[in-house]
Each structure stands twice: as C-alpha cells, then as structure tokens.
Amino acid sequence: MTAPDWTPAEYDYVAIPAEIAARHGVEARGTIVDIPVGAKAATVECTRLGGRRGLDTALVDLPFEALTPTAY
C-alpha cells in the first residue's frame, strides 16, 4: 500500500472507487467525517443510491489509498 499524495482531513470531499460504492449501495463520493488517531483509514459519509444528500446517508470505512480528493 502506498501513501496518498495528500493528507486526508475531516470534512474533505472525496471520491471512492465505483466498485466499493456499489457494494455499499452509495454514491461514489462523500465527506470524511472521522479519522481515528494513528489510523490509515477514514470513515466517509456517503449518500445512499436514490437518496437525498444529507438525509439518506451511510458511513463507509475506507483505507486512505481508496480515497481521491474531489470537489463536491
């Protein structure tokens, strides 16, 4: 595993791989809501497929390598 070219932080908007998003039934983007101290993964809040942004969400734990910074 390689380190990302950026340092993920809470409230960053990120894109996640489509296959991971499909497996969890969420859109392929979200917002980092938690990064435990010393962890190499983040909890990302994503909108459920067909849901309303901010209301119909799911939390997905993903390794930093799976995250790509993006504009929401």
PETA-V464576 format. One record per pair of residues at least 12 apart in sequence whose ideal C-beta (glycine too) atoms are under 10 Angstrom apart, sorted by the first residue. I is the first residue (numbers start at 1). J is the second residue. Records with the same first field share a line. If there is no record, write none. Layout:
# PETA-V464576
I: J + J
This chain:
# PETA-V464576
1: 40 + 63 + 64 + 65 + 66
2: 64 + 65
3: 40 + 64 + 65
4: 40 + 63 + 64 + 65 + 66 + 67 + 68 + 69
5: 68 + 69
6: 64 + 67 + 68 + 69
7: 35 + 64 + 69
8: 32 + 35 + 40 + 41 + 42 + 44 + 62 + 64 + 67 + 69
9: 32 + 35 + 42 + 69
10: 31 + 32 + 33 + 34 + 35 + 42 + 43
11: 31 + 32 + 33
12: 30 + 31 + 32 + 33 + 35 + 42 + 44 + 67 + 69 + 70 + 72
13: 29 + 30 + 31 + 32 + 44 + 68 + 69 + 70 + 71 + 72
14: 28 + 29 + 30 + 31 + 32 + 42 + 44 + 46 + 62 + 64 + 66 + 67 + 68 + 69 + 70 + 72
15: 27 + 28 + 29 + 30 + 44 + 66 + 67 + 68 + 69 + 70 + 71 + 72
16: 28 + 29 + 30 + 44 + 46 + 60 + 62 + 66 + 67 + 68 + 70
17: 62 + 65 + 66 + 67 + 68
20: 44 + 46 + 60 + 62 + 66
21: 44 + 46 + 49 + 60 + 62
22: 49
23: 60
24: 44 + 46 + 48 + 49 + 58 + 59 + 60 + 61 + 62
25: 46 + 48 + 49 + 50 + 51 + 58 + 60
26: 44 + 45 + 46 + 47 + 48 + 49 + 51 + 56 + 57 + 58 + 59 + 60
27: 46 + 47 + 48 + 49 + 50 + 51 + 53 + 57 + 58
28: 46 + 49 + 68 + 70
29: 44 + 46 + 47 + 68 + 70 + 71 + 72
30: 42 + 43 + 44 + 45 + 46 + 47 + 53 + 57 + 58 + 59 + 60 + 62 + 67 + 70 + 72
31: 43 + 44 + 45 + 46 + 47 + 54 + 57 + 72
32: 44 + 45 + 62 + 64 + 67 + 69
33: 45 + 57 + 59
34: 59 + 61
35: 64
36: 61
39: 61 + 63 + 64
40: 63 + 64 + 65
41: 61 + 62 + 63 + 64 + 65 + 66 + 67
42: 60 + 61 + 62 + 63 + 64 + 66 + 67
43: 59 + 60 + 61 + 62
44: 57 + 58 + 59 + 60 + 61 + 62 + 66 + 67
45: 57 + 58 + 59 + 60
46: 58 + 59 + 60 + 62
53: 72
